[in-house]
Amino acid sequence: MSSVFSADEVVNLAKHQTAGTFHPFTCANRGDGNHRNLFGDVGALVPTVRGWVCPFCDYTQGWAHGFMKGGEA
């Protein structure tokens, strides 16, 4: 398994994803009618050590803003 984010970065990214300060990272396919509200938005992505994943389809994203990984939520 290849890691994109460290375990600490995943925790920090989850904090940013749910803080409501910024628009959450969302799936590119979220308008297909199969996605649901998660973390306050339709098709919000979930951070994992393998990158952002969509729980509703196979979409993944391998980047995040550096400030989000550092923990300043």
mmCIF file of the N, C-alpha and C atoms, coordinates in Angstrom:
data_MODEL
# 
_entry.id   MODEL 
# 
loop_
_atom_site.group_PDB 
_atom_site.id 
_atom_site.type_symbol 
_atom_site.label_atom_id 
_atom_site.label_alt_id 
_atom_site.label_comp_id 
_atom_site.label_asym_id 
_atom_site.label_entity_id 
_atom_site.label_seq_id 
_atom_site.pdbx_PDB_ins_code 
_atom_site.Cartn_x 
_atom_site.Cartn_y 
_atom_site.Cartn_z 
_atom_site.occupancy 
_atom_site.B_iso_or_equiv 
_atom_site.pdbx_formal_charge 
_atom_site.auth_seq_id 
_atom_site.auth_comp_id 
_atom_site.auth_asym_id 
_atom_site.auth_atom_id 
_atom_site.pdbx_PDB_model_num 
ATOM 1   N N  . MET A 1 1  ? 0.840   -1.187 0.000   1.00 0.00 ? 1  MET A N  1 
ATOM 2   C CA . MET A 1 1  ? 0.000   0.000  0.000   1.00 0.00 ? 1  MET A CA 1 
ATOM 3   C C  . MET A 1 1  ? 0.881   1.245  0.000   1.00 0.00 ? 1  MET A C  1 
ATOM 4   N N  . SER A 1 2  ? 0.591   2.147  -0.874  1.00 0.00 ? 2  SER A N  1 
ATOM 5   C CA . SER A 1 2  ? 1.328   3.395  -0.986  1.00 0.00 ? 2  SER A CA 1 
ATOM 6   C C  . SER A 1 2  ? 0.593   4.495  -0.218  1.00 0.00 ? 2  SER A C  1 
ATOM 7   N N  . SER A 1 3  ? 1.306   5.179  0.655   1.00 0.00 ? 3  SER A N  1 
ATOM 8   C CA . SER A 1 3  ? 0.700   6.248  1.439   1.00 0.00 ? 3  SER A CA 1 
ATOM 9   C C  . SER A 1 3  ? 0.853   7.587  0.745   1.00 0.00 ? 3  SER A C  1 
ATOM 10  N N  . VAL A 1 4  ? -0.223  8.338  0.722   1.00 0.00 ? 4  VAL A N  1 
ATOM 11  C CA . VAL A 1 4  ? -0.227  9.700  0.192   1.00 0.00 ? 4  VAL A CA 1 
ATOM 12  C C  . VAL A 1 4  ? -0.126  10.687 1.348   1.00 0.00 ? 4  VAL A C  1 
ATOM 13  N N  . PHE A 1 5  ? -0.884  10.406 2.411   1.00 0.00 ? 5  PHE A N  1 
ATOM 14  C CA . PHE A 1 5  ? -0.888  11.237 3.606   1.00 0.00 ? 5  PHE A CA 1 
ATOM 15  C C  . PHE A 1 5  ? -0.456  10.398 4.806   1.00 0.00 ? 5  PHE A C  1 
ATOM 16  N N  . SER A 1 6  ? 0.190   11.044 5.766   1.00 0.00 ? 6  SER A N  1 
ATOM 17  C CA . SER A 1 6  ? 0.531   10.347 7.009   1.00 0.00 ? 6  SER A CA 1 
ATOM 18  C C  . SER A 1 6  ? -0.731  10.242 7.872   1.00 0.00 ? 6  SER A C  1 
ATOM 19  N N  . ALA A 1 7  ? -0.662  9.420  8.904   1.00 0.00 ? 7  ALA A N  1 
ATOM 20  C CA . ALA A 1 7  ? -1.801  9.272  9.814   1.00 0.00 ? 7  ALA A CA 1 
ATOM 21  C C  . ALA A 1 7  ? -2.153  10.611 10.464  1.00 0.00 ? 7  ALA A C  1 
ATOM 22  N N  . ASP A 1 8  ? -1.154  11.386 10.859  1.00 0.00 ? 8  ASP A N  1 
ATOM 23  C CA . ASP A 1 8  ? -1.416  12.698 11.468  1.00 0.00 ? 8  ASP A CA 1 
ATOM 24  C C  . ASP A 1 8  ? -2.049  13.652 10.454  1.00 0.00 ? 8  ASP A C  1 
ATOM 25  N N  . GLU A 1 9  ? -1.601  13.588 9.196   1.00 0.00 ? 9  GLU A N  1 
ATOM 26  C CA . GLU A 1 9  ? -2.195  14.441 8.170   1.00 0.00 ? 9  GLU A CA 1 
ATOM 27  C C  . GLU A 1 9  ? -3.657  14.073 7.933   1.00 0.00 ? 9  GLU A C  1 
ATOM 28  N N  . VAL A 1 10 ? -3.982  12.793 7.973   1.00 0.00 ? 10 VAL A N  1 
ATOM 29  C CA . VAL A 1 10 ? -5.375  12.366 7.807   1.00 0.00 ? 10 VAL A CA 1 
ATOM 30  C C  . VAL A 1 10 ? -6.247  12.981 8.899   1.00 0.00 ? 10 VAL A C  1 
ATOM 31  N N  . VAL A 1 11 ? -5.783  12.963 10.127  1.00 0.00 ? 11 VAL A N  1 
ATOM 32  C CA . VAL A 1 11 ? -6.540  13.560 11.238  1.00 0.00 ? 11 VAL A CA 1 
ATOM 33  C C  . VAL A 1 11 ? -6.728  15.059 10.991  1.00 0.00 ? 11 VAL A C  1 
ATOM 34  N N  . ASN A 1 12 ? -5.672  15.746 10.590  1.00 0.00 ? 12 ASN A N  1 
ATOM 35  C CA . ASN A 1 12 ? -5.765  17.177 10.336  1.00 0.00 ? 12 ASN A CA 1 
ATOM 36  C C  . ASN A 1 12 ? -6.678  17.484 9.152   1.00 0.00 ? 12 ASN A C  1 
ATOM 37  N N  . LEU A 1 13 ? -6.600  16.692 8.100   1.00 0.00 ? 13 LEU A N  1 
ATOM 38  C CA . LEU A 1 13 ? -7.463  16.892 6.939   1.00 0.00 ? 13 LEU A CA 1 
ATOM 39  C C  . LEU A 1 13 ? -8.928  16.679 7.305   1.00 0.00 ? 13 LEU A C  1 
ATOM 40  N N  . ALA A 1 14 ? -9.201  15.688 8.137   1.00 0.00 ? 14 ALA A N  1 
ATOM 41  C CA . ALA A 1 14 ? -10.575 15.445 8.579   1.00 0.00 ? 14 ALA A CA 1 
ATOM 42  C C  . ALA A 1 14 ? -11.101 16.634 9.377   1.00 0.00 ? 14 ALA A C  1 
ATOM 43  N N  . LYS A 1 15 ? -10.262 17.232 10.192  1.00 0.00 ? 15 LYS A N  1 
ATOM 44  C CA . LYS A 1 15 ? -10.668 18.418 10.959  1.00 0.00 ? 15 LYS A CA 1 
ATOM 45  C C  . LYS A 1 15 ? -11.047 19.554 10.018  1.00 0.00 ? 15 LYS A C  1 
ATOM 46  N N  . HIS A 1 16 ? -10.232 19.780 8.990   1.00 0.00 ? 16 HIS A N  1 
ATOM 47  C CA . HIS A 1 16 ? -10.542 20.834 8.020   1.00 0.00 ? 16 HIS A CA 1 
ATOM 48  C C  . HIS A 1 16 ? -11.796 20.501 7.224   1.00 0.00 ? 16 HIS A C  1 
ATOM 49  N N  . GLN A 1 17 ? -11.955 19.247 6.874   1.00 0.00 ? 17 GLN A N  1 
ATOM 50  C CA . GLN A 1 17 ? -13.098 18.818 6.069   1.00 0.00 ? 17 GLN A CA 1 
ATOM 51  C C  . GLN A 1 17 ? -14.415 19.041 6.813   1.00 0.00 ? 17 GLN A C  1 
ATOM 52  N N  . THR A 1 18 ? -14.400 18.988 8.128   1.00 0.00 ? 18 THR A N  1 
ATOM 53  C CA . THR A 1 18 ? -15.627 19.106 8.922   1.00 0.00 ? 18 THR A CA 1 
ATOM 54  C C  . THR A 1 18 ? -15.762 20.439 9.663   1.00 0.00 ? 18 THR A C  1 
ATOM 55  N N  . ALA A 1 19 ? -14.768 21.302 9.616   1.00 0.00 ? 19 ALA A N  1 
ATOM 56  C CA . ALA A 1 19 ? -14.773 22.545 10.388  1.00 0.00 ? 19 ALA A CA 1 
ATOM 57  C C  . ALA A 1 19 ? -15.791 23.571 9.898   1.00 0.00 ? 19 ALA A C  1 
ATOM 58  N N  . GLY A 1 20 ? -16.155 23.525 8.625   1.00 0.00 ? 20 GLY A N  1 
ATOM 59  C CA . GLY A 1 20 ? -17.095 24.496 8.081   1.00 0.00 ? 20 GLY A CA 1 
ATOM 60  C C  . GLY A 1 20 ? -16.466 25.822 7.716   1.00 0.00 ? 20 GLY A C  1 
ATOM 61  N N  . THR A 1 21 ? -15.160 25.925 7.835   1.00 0.00 ? 21 THR A N  1 
ATOM 62  C CA . THR A 1 21 ? -14.454 27.159 7.499   1.00 0.00 ? 21 THR A CA 1 
ATOM 63  C C  . THR A 1 21 ? -14.271 27.301 5.993   1.00 0.00 ? 21 THR A C  1 
ATOM 64  N N  . PHE A 1 22 ? -13.996 26.188 5.326   1.00 0.00 ? 22 PHE A N  1 
ATOM 65  C CA . PHE A 1 22 ? -13.772 26.160 3.889   1.00 0.00 ? 22 PHE A CA 1 
ATOM 66  C C  . PHE A 1 22 ? -14.753 25.177 3.253   1.00 0.00 ? 22 PHE A C  1 
ATOM 67  N N  . HIS A 1 23 ? -14.985 25.340 1.970   1.00 0.00 ? 23 HIS A N  1 
ATOM 68  C CA . HIS A 1 23 ? -15.803 24.362 1.245   1.00 0.00 ? 23 HIS A CA 1 
ATOM 69  C C  . HIS A 1 23 ? -15.061 23.031 1.281   1.00 0.00 ? 23 HIS A C  1 
ATOM 70  N N  . PRO A 1 24 ? -15.738 21.948 1.639   1.00 0.00 ? 24 PRO A N  1 
ATOM 71  C CA . PRO A 1 24 ? -15.045 20.660 1.714   1.00 0.00 ? 24 PRO A CA 1 
ATOM 72  C C  . PRO A 1 24 ? -14.613 20.164 0.331   1.00 0.00 ? 24 PRO A C  1 
ATOM 73  N N  . PHE A 1 25 ? -13.580 19.325 0.308   1.00 0.00 ? 25 PHE A N  1 
ATOM 74  C CA . PHE A 1 25 ? -13.201 18.668 -0.931  1.00 0.00 ? 25 PHE A CA 1 
ATOM 75  C C  . PHE A 1 25 ? -14.345 17.732 -1.300  1.00 0.00 ? 25 PHE A C  1 
ATOM 76  N N  . THR A 1 26 ? -14.757 17.745 -2.560  1.00 0.00 ? 26 THR A N  1 
ATOM 77  C CA . THR A 1 26 ? -15.883 16.938 -3.001  1.00 0.00 ? 26 THR A CA 1 
ATOM 78  C C  . THR A 1 26 ? -15.534 16.139 -4.248  1.00 0.00 ? 26 THR A C  1 
ATOM 79  N N  . CYS A 1 27 ? -16.314 15.120 -4.491  1.00 0.00 ? 27 CYS A N  1 
ATOM 80  C CA . CYS A 1 27 ? -16.133 14.213 -5.618  1.00 0.00 ? 27 CYS A CA 1 
ATOM 81  C C  . CYS A 1 27 ? -16.501 14.910 -6.932  1.00 0.00 ? 27 CYS A C  1 
ATOM 82  N N  . ALA A 1 28 ? -15.728 14.644 -7.954  1.00 0.00 ? 28 ALA A N  1 
ATOM 83  C CA . ALA A 1 28 ? -16.017 15.184 -9.282  1.00 0.00 ? 28 ALA A CA 1 
ATOM 84  C C  . ALA A 1 28 ? -17.318 14.619 -9.860  1.00 0.00 ? 28 ALA A C  1 
ATOM 85  N N  . ASN A 1 29 ? -17.782 13.501 -9.328  1.00 0.00 ? 29 ASN A N  1 
ATOM 86  C CA . ASN A 1 29 ? -18.996 12.842 -9.820  1.00 0.00 ? 29 ASN A CA 1 
ATOM 87  C C  . ASN A 1 29 ? -20.219 13.111 -8.954  1.00 0.00 ? 29 ASN A C  1 
ATOM 88  N N  . ARG A 1 30 ? -20.152 14.077 -8.064  1.00 0.00 ? 30 ARG A N  1 
ATOM 89  C CA . ARG A 1 30 ? -21.196 14.253 -7.057  1.00 0.00 ? 30 ARG A CA 1 
ATOM 90  C C  . ARG A 1 30 ? -22.559 14.644 -7.611  1.00 0.00 ? 30 ARG A C  1 
ATOM 91  N N  . GLY A 1 31 ? -22.633 15.050 -8.841  1.00 0.00 ? 31 GLY A N  1 
ATOM 92  C CA . GLY A 1 31 ? -23.905 15.439 -9.438  1.00 0.00 ? 31 GLY A CA 1 
ATOM 93  C C  . GLY A 1 31 ? -24.645 14.295 -10.125 1.00 0.00 ? 31 GLY A C  1 
ATOM 94  N N  . ASP A 1 32 ? -24.177 13.064 -9.966  1.00 0.00 ? 32 ASP A N  1 
ATOM 95  C CA . ASP A 1 32 ? -24.766 11.936 -10.695 1.00 0.00 ? 32 ASP A CA 1 
ATOM 96  C C  . ASP A 1 32 ? -26.025 11.356 -10.058 1.00 0.00 ? 32 ASP A C  1 
ATOM 97  N N  . GLY A 1 33 ? -26.449 11.875 -8.917  1.00 0.00 ? 33 GLY A N  1 
ATOM 98  C CA . GLY A 1 33 ? -27.642 11.378 -8.250  1.00 0.00 ? 33 GLY A CA 1 
ATOM 99  C C  . GLY A 1 33 ? -27.394 10.211 -7.312  1.00 0.00 ? 33 GLY A C  1 
ATOM 100 N N  . ASN A 1 34 ? -26.181 9.662  -7.307  1.00 0.00 ? 34 ASN A N  1 
ATOM 101 C CA . ASN A 1 34 ? -25.850 8.532  -6.437  1.00 0.00 ? 34 ASN A CA 1 
ATOM 102 C C  . ASN A 1 34 ? -25.108 8.959  -5.171  1.00 0.00 ? 34 ASN A C  1 
ATOM 103 N N  . HIS A 1 35 ? -24.757 10.217 -5.079  1.00 0.00 ? 35 HIS A N  1 
ATOM 104 C CA . HIS A 1 35 ? -23.993 10.721 -3.937  1.00 0.00 ? 35 HIS A CA 1 
ATOM 105 C C  . HIS A 1 35 ? -24.922 11.331 -2.895  1.00 0.00 ? 35 HIS A C  1 
ATOM 106 N N  . ARG A 1 36 ? -24.514 11.268 -1.646  1.00 0.00 ? 36 ARG A N  1 
ATOM 107 C CA . ARG A 1 36 ? -25.318 11.776 -0.533  1.00 0.00 ? 36 ARG A CA 1 
ATOM 108 C C  . ARG A 1 36 ? -24.529 12.818 0.256   1.00 0.00 ? 36 ARG A C  1 
ATOM 109 N N  . ASN A 1 37 ? -25.241 13.484 1.146   1.00 0.00 ? 37 ASN A N  1 
ATOM 110 C CA . ASN A 1 37 ? -24.619 14.499 1.988   1.00 0.00 ? 37 ASN A CA 1 
ATOM 111 C C  . ASN A 1 37 ? -23.723 13.827 3.024   1.00 0.00 ? 37 ASN A C  1 
ATOM 112 N N  . LEU A 1 38 ? -22.492 14.297 3.092   1.00 0.00 ? 38 LEU A N  1 
ATOM 113 C CA . LEU A 1 38 ? -21.503 13.817 4.055   1.00 0.00 ? 38 LEU A CA 1 
ATOM 114 C C  . LEU A 1 38 ? -20.633 15.005 4.431   1.00 0.00 ? 38 LEU A C  1 
ATOM 115 N N  . PHE A 1 39 ? -20.345 15.191 5.693   1.00 0.00 ? 39 PHE A N  1 
ATOM 116 C CA . PHE A 1 39 ? -19.526 16.325 6.154   1.00 0.00 ? 39 PHE A CA 1 
ATOM 117 C C  . PHE A 1 39 ? -20.107 17.658 5.695   1.00 0.00 ? 39 PHE A C  1 
ATOM 118 N N  . GLY A 1 40 ? -21.426 17.729 5.540   1.00 0.00 ? 40 GLY A N  1 
ATOM 119 C CA . GLY A 1 40 ? -22.062 18.992 5.207   1.00 0.00 ? 40 GLY A CA 1 
ATOM 120 C C  . GLY A 1 40 ? -22.170 19.307 3.733   1.00 0.00 ? 40 GLY A C  1 
ATOM 121 N N  . ASP A 1 41 ? -21.798 18.385 2.839   1.00 0.00 ? 41 ASP A N  1 
ATOM 122 C CA . ASP A 1 41 ? -21.929 18.644 1.410   1.00 0.00 ? 41 ASP A CA 1 
ATOM 123 C C  . ASP A 1 41 ? -22.126 17.329 0.658   1.00 0.00 ? 41 ASP A C  1 
ATOM 124 N N  . VAL A 1 42 ? -22.811 17.405 -0.459  1.00 0.00 ? 42 VAL A N  1 
ATOM 125 C CA . VAL A 1 42 ? -23.042 16.215 -1.275  1.00 0.00 ? 42 VAL A CA 1 
ATOM 126 C C  . VAL A 1 42 ? -21.718 15.738 -1.876  1.00 0.00 ? 42 VAL A C  1 
ATOM 127 N N  . GLY A 1 43 ? -21.403 14.469 -1.653  1.00 0.00 ? 43 GLY A N  1 
ATOM 128 C CA . GLY A 1 43 ? -20.209 13.879 -2.243  1.00 0.00 ? 43 GLY A CA 1 
ATOM 129 C C  . GLY A 1 43 ? -18.896 14.313 -1.616  1.00 0.00 ? 43 GLY A C  1 
ATOM 130 N N  . ALA A 1 44 ? -18.931 14.756 -0.372  1.00 0.00 ? 44 ALA A N  1 
ATOM 131 C CA . ALA A 1 44 ? -17.691 15.145 0.300   1.00 0.00 ? 44 ALA A CA 1 
ATOM 132 C C  . ALA A 1 44 ? -16.741 13.946 0.375   1.00 0.00 ? 44 ALA A C  1 
ATOM 133 N N  . LEU A 1 45 ? -15.461 14.229 0.208   1.00 0.00 ? 45 LEU A N  1 
ATOM 134 C CA . LEU A 1 45 ? -14.441 13.180 0.237   1.00 0.00 ? 45 LEU A CA 1 
ATOM 135 C C  . LEU A 1 45 ? -13.987 12.891 1.663   1.00 0.00 ? 45 LEU A C  1 
ATOM 136 N N  . VAL A 1 46 ? -13.483 11.684 1.862   1.00 0.00 ? 46 VAL A N  1 
ATOM 137 C CA . VAL A 1 46 ? -12.996 11.231 3.161   1.00 0.00 ? 46 VAL A CA 1 
ATOM 138 C C  . VAL A 1 46 ? -11.478 11.077 3.074   1.00 0.00 ? 46 VAL A C  1 
ATOM 139 N N  . PRO A 1 47 ? -10.724 11.727 3.979   1.00 0.00 ? 47 PRO A N  1 
ATOM 140 C CA . PRO A 1 47 ? -9.269  11.578 3.930   1.00 0.00 ? 47 PRO A CA 1 
ATOM 141 C C  . PRO A 1 47 ? -8.824  10.232 4.483   1.00 0.00 ? 47 PRO A C  1 
ATOM 142 N N  . THR A 1 48 ? -7.879  9.600  3.800   1.00 0.00 ? 48 THR A N  1 
ATOM 143 C CA . THR A 1 48 ? -7.274  8.344  4.250   1.00 0.00 ? 48 THR A CA 1 
ATOM 144 C C  . THR A 1 48 ? -5.777  8.426  3.950   1.00 0.00 ? 48 THR A C  1 
ATOM 145 N N  . VAL A 1 49 ? -5.009  7.494  4.440   1.00 0.00 ? 49 VAL A N  1 
ATOM 146 C CA . VAL A 1 49 ? -3.572  7.490  4.137   1.00 0.00 ? 49 VAL A CA 1 
ATOM 147 C C  . VAL A 1 49 ? -3.321  7.241  2.648   1.00 0.00 ? 49 VAL A C  1 
ATOM 148 N N  . ARG A 1 50 ? -4.297  6.722  1.932   1.00 0.00 ? 50 ARG A N  1 
ATOM 149 C CA . ARG A 1 50 ? -4.177  6.486  0.491   1.00 0.00 ? 50 ARG A CA 1 
ATOM 150 C C  . ARG A 1 50 ? -4.667  7.659  -0.329  1.00 0.00 ? 50 ARG A C  1 
ATOM 151 N N  . GLY A 1 51 ? -5.038  8.754  0.327   1.00 0.00 ? 51 GLY A N  1 
ATOM 152 C CA . GLY A 1 51 ? -5.553  9.944  -0.343  1.00 0.00 ? 51 GLY A CA 1 
ATOM 153 C C  . GLY A 1 51 ? -7.012  10.147 -0.008  1.00 0.00 ? 51 GLY A C  1 
ATOM 154 N N  . TRP A 1 52 ? -7.619  11.137 -0.635  1.00 0.00 ? 52 TRP A N  1 
ATOM 155 C CA . TRP A 1 52 ? -9.045  11.387 -0.463  1.00 0.00 ? 52 TRP A CA 1 
ATOM 156 C C  . TRP A 1 52 ? -9.804  10.319 -1.232  1.00 0.00 ? 52 TRP A C  1 
ATOM 157 N N  . VAL A 1 53 ? -10.854 9.779  -0.642  1.00 0.00 ? 53 VAL A N  1 
ATOM 158 C CA . VAL A 1 53 ? -11.681 8.794  -1.326  1.00 0.00 ? 53 VAL A CA 1 
ATOM 159 C C  . VAL A 1 53 ? -13.144 9.200  -1.230  1.00 0.00 ? 53 VAL A C  1 
ATOM 160 N N  . CYS A 1 54 ? -13.888 8.821  -2.243  1.00 0.00 ? 54 CYS A N  1 
ATOM 161 C CA . CYS A 1 54 ? -15.328 9.044  -2.235  1.00 0.00 ? 54 CYS A CA 1 
ATOM 162 C C  . CYS A 1 54 ? -15.992 7.763  -1.769  1.00 0.00 ? 54 CYS A C  1 
ATOM 163 N N  . PRO A 1 55 ? -16.843 7.837  -0.752  1.00 0.00 ? 55 PRO A N  1 
ATOM 164 C CA . PRO A 1 55 ? -17.521 6.633  -0.270  1.00 0.00 ? 55 PRO A CA 1 
ATOM 165 C C  . PRO A 1 55 ? -18.677 6.190  -1.176  1.00 0.00 ? 55 PRO A C  1 
ATOM 166 N N  . PHE A 1 56 ? -18.968 6.959  -2.214  1.00 0.00 ? 56 PHE A N  1 
ATOM 167 C CA . PHE A 1 56 ? -20.100 6.661  -3.085  1.00 0.00 ? 56 PHE A CA 1 
ATOM 168 C C  . PHE A 1 56 ? -19.714 6.168  -4.476  1.00 0.00 ? 56 PHE A C  1 
ATOM 169 N N  . CYS A 1 57 ? -18.431 6.290  -4.842  1.00 0.00 ? 57 CYS A N  1 
ATOM 170 C CA . CYS A 1 57 ? -17.950 5.800  -6.131  1.00 0.00 ? 57 CYS A CA 1 
ATOM 171 C C  . CYS A 1 57 ? -16.446 5.545  -6.008  1.00 0.00 ? 57 CYS A C  1 
ATOM 172 N N  . ASP A 1 58 ? -15.763 5.336  -7.095  1.00 0.00 ? 58 ASP A N  1 
ATOM 173 C CA . ASP A 1 58 ? -14.339 4.995  -7.030  1.00 0.00 ? 58 ASP A CA 1 
ATOM 174 C C  . ASP A 1 58 ? -13.418 6.199  -7.217  1.00 0.00 ? 58 ASP A C  1 
ATOM 175 N N  . TYR A 1 59 ? -13.949 7.424  -7.109  1.00 0.00 ? 59 TYR A N  1 
ATOM 176 C CA . TYR A 1 59 ? -13.140 8.627  -7.266  1.00 0.00 ? 59 TYR A CA 1 
ATOM 177 C C  . TYR A 1 59 ? -12.134 8.759  -6.123  1.00 0.00 ? 59 TYR A C  1 
ATOM 178 N N  . THR A 1 60 ? -10.905 9.134  -6.454  1.00 0.00 ? 60 THR A N  1 
ATOM 179 C CA . THR A 1 60 ? -9.874  9.426  -5.451  1.00 0.00 ? 60 THR A CA 1 
ATOM 180 C C  . THR A 1 60 ? -9.150  10.714 -5.831  1.00 0.00 ? 60 THR A C  1 
ATOM 181 N N  . GLN A 1 61 ? -8.538  11.326 -4.849  1.00 0.00 ? 61 GLN A N  1 
ATOM 182 C CA . GLN A 1 61 ? -7.756  12.548 -5.064  1.00 0.00 ? 61 GLN A CA 1 
ATOM 183 C C  . GLN A 1 61 ? -6.515  12.447 -4.205  1.00 0.00 ? 61 GLN A C  1 
ATOM 184 N N  . GLY A 1 62 ? -5.360  12.747 -4.750  1.00 0.00 ? 62 GLY A N  1 
ATOM 185 C CA . GLY A 1 62 ? -4.105  12.566 -4.035  1.00 0.00 ? 62 GLY A CA 1 
ATOM 186 C C  . GLY A 1 62 ? -3.414  13.820 -3.564  1.00 0.00 ? 62 GLY A C  1 
ATOM 187 N N  . TRP A 1 63 ? -4.116  14.927 -3.438  1.00 0.00 ? 63 TRP A N  1 
ATOM 188 C CA . TRP A 1 63 ? -3.461  16.147 -2.962  1.00 0.00 ? 63 TRP A CA 1 
ATOM 189 C C  . TRP A 1 63 ? -4.367  16.886 -1.975  1.00 0.00 ? 63 TRP A C  1 
ATOM 190 N N  . ALA A 1 64 ? -3.751  17.743 -1.204  1.00 0.00 ? 64 ALA A N  1 
ATOM 191 C CA . ALA A 1 64 ? -4.446  18.655 -0.309  1.00 0.00 ? 64 ALA A CA 1 
ATOM 192 C C  . ALA A 1 64 ? -3.546  19.863 -0.120  1.00 0.00 ? 64 ALA A C  1 
ATOM 193 N N  . HIS A 1 65 ? -4.121  20.966 0.233   1.00 0.00 ? 65 HIS A N  1 
ATOM 194 C CA . HIS A 1 65 ? -3.326  22.176 0.502   1.00 0.00 ? 65 HIS A CA 1 
ATOM 195 C C  . HIS A 1 65 ? -2.407  21.901 1.690   1.00 0.00 ? 65 HIS A C  1 
ATOM 196 N N  . GLY A 1 66 ? -1.185  22.375 1.604   1.00 0.00 ? 66 GLY A N  1 
ATOM 197 C CA . GLY A 1 66 ? -0.207  22.143 2.655   1.00 0.00 ? 66 GLY A CA 1 
ATOM 198 C C  . GLY A 1 66 ? -0.649  22.606 4.030   1.00 0.00 ? 66 GLY A C  1 
ATOM 199 N N  . PHE A 1 67 ? -1.324  23.755 4.093   1.00 0.00 ? 67 PHE A N  1 
ATOM 200 C CA . PHE A 1 67 ? -1.747  24.273 5.408   1.00 0.00 ? 67 PHE A CA 1 
ATOM 201 C C  . PHE A 1 67 ? -2.766  23.360 6.059   1.00 0.00 ? 67 PHE A C  1 
ATOM 202 N N  . MET A 1 68 ? -3.514  22.609 5.260   1.00 0.00 ? 68 MET A N  1 
ATOM 203 C CA . MET A 1 68 ? -4.520  21.704 5.815   1.00 0.00 ? 68 MET A CA 1 
ATOM 204 C C  . MET A 1 68 ? -3.868  20.463 6.433   1.00 0.00 ? 68 MET A C  1 
ATOM 205 N N  . LYS A 1 69 ? -2.751  20.063 5.907   1.00 0.00 ? 69 LYS A N  1 
ATOM 206 C CA . LYS A 1 69 ? -2.066  18.869 6.410   1.00 0.00 ? 69 LYS A CA 1 
ATOM 207 C C  . LYS A 1 69 ? -1.365  19.134 7.743   1.00 0.00 ? 69 LYS A C  1 
ATOM 208 N N  . GLY A 1 70 ? -1.059  20.411 8.020   1.00 0.00 ? 70 GLY A N  1 
ATOM 209 C CA . GLY A 1 70 ? -0.287  20.761 9.187   1.00 0.00 ? 70 GLY A CA 1 
ATOM 210 C C  . GLY A 1 70 ? -1.047  20.855 10.498  1.00 0.00 ? 70 GLY A C  1 
ATOM 211 N N  . GLY A 1 71 ? -2.355  20.967 10.449  1.00 0.00 ? 71 GLY A N  1 
ATOM 212 C CA . GLY A 1 71 ? -3.113  20.939 11.681  1.00 0.00 ? 71 GLY A CA 1 
ATOM 213 C C  . GLY A 1 71 ? -3.670  22.258 12.155  1.00 0.00 ? 71 GLY A C  1 
ATOM 214 N N  . GLU A 1 72 ? -3.484  23.338 11.411  1.00 0.00 ? 72 GLU A N  1 
ATOM 215 C CA . GLU A 1 72 ? -4.045  24.625 11.854  1.00 0.00 ? 72 GLU A CA 1 
ATOM 216 C C  . GLU A 1 72 ? -5.469  24.743 11.358  1.00 0.00 ? 72 GLU A C  1 
ATOM 217 N N  . ALA A 1 73 ? -6.408  24.150 12.071  1.00 0.00 ? 73 ALA A N  1 
ATOM 218 C CA . ALA A 1 73 ? -7.821  24.211 11.655  1.00 0.00 ? 73 ALA A CA 1 
ATOM 219 C C  . ALA A 1 73 ? -8.475  25.456 12.181  1.00 0.00 ? 73 ALA A C  1 
# 
